[in-house]
Amino acid sequence: LLNEYLIMGELSLDGSIKPVNGMLPIALMAKNISKKKLLVPEANAKEAGIVKELKVFPVNSLYEVIEFLDKKISIEPVSVDLGEIFKLSKNNQIDFAEVKGQENAKRALEVAAAGSHNVIMIGPPGSGKTMLARRIPTILPSLTLEESIEITKLYSISNLLPTDVPLVTERPFRSPHHTISNVGLIGGGRMPKPGEISLAHNGVLFLDELPEFSRSALESLRQPLEDGIVTISRSLSSVSYTSSFMLIASLNPCPCGFYGDPVKVCTCSSSQIVKYRSKISGPLLDRIDIHIEVPRVNCREVMEKDSVENSSIIRERVERARKIQRERYDEDGIFCNAQMTKKQIKKYCNIDDNAKNLLYKAMEKLNLSTRAYDRILKVARTIADLELSEKIEISHLSEAIQYRSLDRKLWLY
């Protein structure tokens, strides 16, 4: 009889069964080892019930478990309506239409969302960098069930899953403070737990005031940004967590924030500016596909009506481009342009001789690395997808090159 069951919960001294973290991963493991029935704490029942192949019975005490297994009482298995859970997702309370001006930045963020590209924004205080970043989830495609389960597993083991919500149905938006430790950002601890980069899986990690983060914390992002996974090693074991996220970073051009501003005078010395910018290494910047300058918005733009395009209109174009990418990479094991390997870039990012000449000139002028070369082609492929073009045209490549402007402006001060 017990061979069919997996029984899980925290047993208290009084015989009651308390909920545990990580119930969804446990339920998935039960399915993989051919268990058909689960006895779990009542508070965990809906979470386990997401795995449709299992019968999940909620229990509150050890006495109840014994009575049920002796067939002296009956317990109804839980029923979870996934369609209803997704319907209950809250509507976005914010919208891109609320952002005044910044049309170039909005376009760049649309491209980023369409290909899941990493972004860095630079501009003076009050130019709208944070406002733009917080609206990116409103233009990202809706979560698939598979993506939702991946996120829910991470939130479950981190004890961040609300008791009344068994499934995460919206893309995460994580915005840690710049004082966060390496462990808090990457994950770890005596009993390793996911960090912010894993809690942002399939969503957005927003690092505001990027140079204020410690240099070691920023450098620790390099491997997860490249691989989409982070491995935490301990003396006796290691654990890996998925961390495929969109990085959105923002910074001021200098400590006071007004270097190059046409209105306010910068009060920083050259050495202060160099020290401030040196927190962001070249290799880290190489891993960020799109660089956006966000200038001060003038009074006329602020007083004008809201932008014509709202988030839902932009989202339609993004979802259309993502659909093209899913179909293109159906046999490649990836789902968006940002995930392309060198082999896939060579296969899907062909450009003609005129475009090649333009790219070579840009590489020389901006002194770009080979990694930046790949990033430009990935972004150009995304722009072509947004324009429903099978071929990467020279106009697509020109726009992609434009998004590498900070390679020169940040480091050649």
C-alpha positions in Angstrom: 0.0 0.0 0.0 2.7 2.5 1.0 4.6 1.9 -2.2 2.1 4.1 -4.0 2.4 7.0 -1.5 4.9 9.7 -0.8 4.2 11.2 2.7 5.7 14.6 3.3 5.4 17.3 6.1 6.9 18.5 9.3 5.7 16.5 12.3 5.2 18.5 15.5 5.4 17.1 19.0 1.7 17.3 19.3 1.2 15.1 16.2 0.1 17.9 13.9 1.6 18.1 10.4 3.1 21.5 9.5 3.8 22.8 5.9 7.2 22.6 4.4 9.1 24.6 1.8 9.7 23.2 -1.7 6.5 21.2 -2.0 6.3 21.6 -5.8 9.8 20.3 -6.4 9.0 17.4 -4.1 5.8 16.6 -6.0 7.6 16.7 -9.3 10.2 14.3 -7.9 7.4 12.0 -6.7 6.1 11.9 -10.2 9.5 11.1 -11.6 10.0 8.1 -9.2 6.5 6.8 -10.2 4.6 7.6 -7.0 1.0 8.1 -7.7 -0.3 9.6 -4.4 0.8 12.2 -2.0 -0.1 12.8 1.6 0.9 16.4 2.4 0.1 19.2 4.9 -3.2 20.9 4.0 -1.4 24.3 3.5 0.8 22.6 0.8 -1.9 20.7 -0.9 -2.7 23.1 -3.7 0.9 23.6 -4.5 1.5 19.9 -4.9 -1.8 19.6 -6.8 -0.3 21.5 -9.7 1.3 18.2 -10.8 -1.8 16.7 -12.5 -0.4 13.2 -12.6 -0.6 12.9 -8.9 -3.5 12.4 -6.4 -2.8 14.8 -3.5 -4.5 14.2 -0.2 -4.4 17.1 2.4 -3.8 16.0 6.0 -3.5 17.9 9.3 -2.2 15.3 11.8 -0.4 12.0 12.1 -3.7 10.5 13.5 -5.4 11.5 10.3 -2.7 9.9 8.2 -3.0 6.6 10.0 -6.8 6.6 9.9 -6.7 7.4 6.1 -4.2 4.6 5.4 -6.3 2.2 7.5 -9.2 3.2 5.3 -11.2 4.3 8.4 -11.7 7.8 6.9 -11.9 9.2 3.4 -10.1 12.3 2.2 -11.0 14.0 -1.1 -7.9 14.7 -3.3 -7.4 18.4 -4.1 -8.4 19.8 -7.5 -6.4 22.7 -8.9 -7.8 24.7 -11.8 -4.7 26.1 -13.5 -6.8 28.1 -16.0 -8.6 29.8 -13.2 -5.3 30.6 -11.4 -3.9 32.3 -14.5 -7.2 34.3 -14.9 -6.8 35.6 -11.4 -3.5 37.2 -12.2 -3.7 40.9 -11.3 -3.9 43.4 -14.1 -1.0 45.7 -14.5 -1.4 48.9 -12.6 1.3 50.7 -14.5 1.7 51.3 -18.2 4.2 52.6 -20.8 1.7 55.2 -21.8 2.4 57.0 -18.5 6.0 57.7 -19.5 6.3 61.1 -21.1 8.8 61.4 -24.0 11.8 59.1 -24.1 10.6 57.5 -27.4 14.1 56.2 -28.3 14.4 54.5 -24.9 10.9 53.0 -25.3 11.9 51.6 -28.7 15.1 50.1 -27.3 13.2 48.5 -24.4 10.7 47.0 -26.9 13.6 45.5 -28.8 15.1 44.2 -25.5 11.8 42.6 -24.5 11.3 41.0 -27.9 14.7 39.2 -27.7 15.1 39.0 -23.9 18.2 41.2 -24.2 20.1 42.7 -21.2 19.9 46.5 -21.0 21.9 49.3 -19.3 20.4 52.8 -19.1 22.5 56.0 -18.4 21.1 59.4 -17.7 20.7 62.2 -15.1 18.4 61.9 -12.0 14.8 62.3 -12.8 15.1 61.3 -16.5 12.8 58.3 -16.1 15.2 55.4 -15.9 13.4 53.7 -13.0 10.0 54.5 -14.3 10.9 52.8 -17.6 12.4 49.8 -16.0 9.4 49.1 -13.8 7.2 49.0 -16.8 9.2 46.4 -18.7 7.2 43.4 -17.3 4.0 45.0 -18.8 5.4 44.4 -22.3 6.9 40.9 -21.7 5.0 37.9 -23.1 2.7 36.1 -20.7 4.2 33.2 -18.8 3.8 29.7 -20.1 2.8 26.9 -17.7 6.4 25.5 -17.9 7.9 28.9 -17.1 5.5 29.4 -14.3 6.4 26.1 -12.7 10.1 26.9 -13.0 9.6 30.1 -11.1 7.3 28.6 -8.5 9.8 25.9 -7.6 12.4 28.6 -6.8 9.9 30.7 -4.8 8.7 27.6 -2.9 12.1 26.5 -1.7 12.8 30.1 -0.7 9.6 30.3 1.4 8.4 33.2 -0.8 5.3 31.6 -2.2 2.1 33.0 -0.7 -0.1 30.4 1.1 -3.1 31.3 -1.0 -1.3 31.3 -4.4 0.0 27.9 -5.4 1.6 29.1 -8.7 3.5 32.2 -9.7 1.6 33.5 -12.8 3.4 36.8 -13.5 7.0 37.4 -14.5 9.1 38.4 -11.5 10.5 41.9 -11.1 13.3 41.9 -8.5 15.0 45.2 -7.5 17.5 44.6 -4.7 19.1 47.5 -2.9 22.8 48.3 -3.8 23.9 47.2 -0.3 23.0 43.6 -1.0 25.7 41.0 -0.2 27.1 38.6 -2.8 25.2 35.7 -1.1 21.9 37.7 -1.3 22.5 38.5 -5.0 23.9 35.2 -6.3 22.6 32.8 -3.6 24.3 30.6 -1.0 24.4 30.3 2.8 25.0 27.3 5.1 21.9 25.7 3.5 22.2 27.1 0.0 19.2 29.2 -1.1 18.4 31.0 -4.3 19.6 34.6 -4.6 18.0 37.5 -6.4 19.3 36.4 -9.8 17.4 33.1 -9.4 14.3 34.7 -8.0 14.3 36.9 -11.2 14.3 33.7 -13.4 12.1 34.2 -16.4 11.6 37.8 -15.4 13.5 41.0 -14.8 16.4 41.8 -12.4 16.6 45.6 -12.0 19.9 47.0 -10.6 19.3 50.7 -10.0 22.4 52.9 -9.5 24.7 50.1 -10.8 28.0 51.6 -9.7 26.8 51.7 -6.1 26.8 47.9 -5.9 30.1 46.3 -4.7 32.6 45.4 -7.5 32.7 41.8 -6.3 28.8 41.5 -6.5 28.8 42.9 -10.0 31.6 40.6 -11.2 29.8 37.6 -9.8 27.0 38.3 -12.3 29.2 37.5 -15.3 28.9 33.7 -15.3 25.1 33.6 -14.7 24.5 36.2 -17.4 26.4 33.9 -19.8 25.1 30.5 -18.8 21.6 31.2 -17.3 22.5 29.0 -14.3 24.4 29.5 -11.1 26.2 26.8 -9.2 26.8 27.2 -5.4 29.6 24.9 -4.1 30.0 23.7 -0.5 32.6 21.4 1.0 30.4 18.3 0.6 28.1 19.2 -2.2 27.0 21.7 -4.8 23.6 22.9 -5.9 22.6 24.6 -9.2 19.8 27.1 -9.6 18.4 28.4 -12.9 18.9 32.1 -13.4 17.8 33.0 -16.9 16.8 36.7 -16.4 16.7 40.0 -18.2 19.2 42.3 -16.5 18.1 45.9 -16.5 20.7 48.2 -15.0 20.7 52.0 -14.6 23.3 54.5 -13.6 24.0 58.2 -13.6 26.8 59.5 -15.8 28.8 60.6 -12.7 28.4 60.8 -8.9 26.5 64.0 -8.9 24.4 62.8 -11.9 24.8 65.8 -14.2 27.9 65.2 -16.3 27.0 66.3 -19.8 23.7 67.7 -18.7 22.7 70.8 -20.8 21.0 72.5 -17.8 22.8 71.6 -14.5 26.5 71.9 -14.1 28.5 68.8 -13.0 30.4 69.3 -9.8 32.5 66.1 -10.0 36.2 66.0 -10.6 37.7 63.9 -13.4 39.1 61.4 -10.9 35.7 61.0 -9.2 34.0 60.3 -12.5 36.7 57.7 -13.5 36.4 56.0 -10.1 32.6 56.0 -10.3 32.6 54.4 -13.8 35.4 51.9 -13.1 33.0 49.9 -10.9 31.6 48.5 -14.1 34.2 46.4 -15.9 34.5 46.0 -19.6 33.7 42.2 -19.5 30.5 42.9 -17.6 29.5 45.6 -20.1 30.2 43.2 -22.9 27.5 40.9 -21.6 24.9 43.7 -21.8 23.3 43.7 -25.3 21.6 47.1 -25.4 22.9 50.5 -24.1 20.4 53.3 -23.8 21.0 57.0 -23.2 18.1 58.5 -21.3 18.4 62.3 -21.4 16.5 64.8 -19.4 12.8 65.3 -20.5 12.0 68.9 -21.4 8.9 70.7 -19.9 7.0 70.6 -23.2 7.1 66.7 -23.3 6.0 66.5 -19.6 3.0 68.7 -20.3 1.9 66.8 -23.4 -0.7 64.1 -23.2 0.2 60.5 -22.5 2.0 58.5 -25.1 -0.3 57.1 -27.8 1.1 53.6 -27.4 0.2 51.7 -24.3 1.8 48.6 -22.9 -0.7 46.2 -24.5 0.1 47.5 -28.1 3.8 47.1 -27.5 3.3 43.7 -26.0 1.4 42.4 -29.1 4.5 43.2 -31.2 6.8 41.6 -28.6 4.7 38.4 -28.5 4.6 38.3 -32.3 8.4 38.5 -32.4 8.8 35.9 -29.6 6.5 33.5 -31.5 8.8 33.8 -34.6 11.8 33.0 -32.4 10.1 30.0 -30.7 9.3 28.5 -34.1 12.8 29.2 -35.4 14.6 27.6 -32.4 12.1 24.7 -32.0 14.9 22.1 -32.5 17.7 24.1 -30.9 16.7 24.0 -27.2 16.4 27.8 -26.8 13.4 30.2 -27.1 14.8 33.7 -27.8 17.5 35.5 -29.7 19.5 36.4 -26.6 20.2 32.7 -26.0 21.9 32.0 -29.3 25.3 30.4 -29.3 28.0 31.2 -31.8 26.9 28.3 -33.9 23.3 29.5 -34.0 24.4 33.1 -34.7 26.3 31.9 -37.7 23.2 30.0 -38.9 20.5 32.6 -38.3 22.3 35.9 -38.5 23.6 36.1 -42.0 24.3 39.6 -43.4 25.3 40.8 -46.8 28.7 42.4 -47.7 27.4 46.0 -47.2 26.2 45.1 -43.7 29.5 43.3 -43.0 31.5 46.4 -44.0 29.3 48.6 -41.7 29.8 46.2 -38.8 33.6 46.0 -39.3 33.9 49.8 -39.3 31.8 50.1 -36.1 34.0 47.4 -34.5 37.1 49.4 -35.3 35.7 52.8 -34.3 34.2 51.7 -31.0 37.0 49.2 -30.3 34.4 46.4 -29.6 35.2 42.9 -28.5 34.2 39.7 -30.3 31.5 39.2 -27.6 30.1 42.7 -28.4 30.1 41.6 -32.1 27.9 38.7 -31.3 25.6 40.9 -29.2 25.1 43.3 -32.1 24.1 40.4 -34.4 21.6 39.1 -31.8 20.0 42.4 -31.4 19.9 43.0 -35.2 18.1 39.6 -35.5 15.5 40.7 -32.9 14.9 44.0 -34.8 14.4 42.1 -38.0 11.9 39.8 -36.2 10.0 42.9 -34.9 9.8 44.1 -38.5 8.7 40.6 -39.7 11.8 40.4 -41.9 13.5 37.0 -42.6 16.7 38.8 -43.6 18.8 41.2 -41.4 18.8 44.4 -43.4 21.4 47.1 -43.1 18.9 49.3 -41.3 18.4 46.6 -38.6 22.2 46.4 -38.1 22.6 50.1 -37.9 20.0 50.3 -35.1 21.7 47.5 -33.3 25.1 49.2 -33.5 23.6 52.4 -32.1 22.8 50.4 -29.0 26.5 49.9 -28.3 27.3 53.6 -27.9 28.3 53.4 -24.2 31.3 51.2 -25.1 32.9 54.4 -26.2 31.3 57.0 -24.0 31.7 55.2 -20.7 35.3 54.1 -20.9 36.9 56.7 -23.1 36.3 59.6 -20.8 
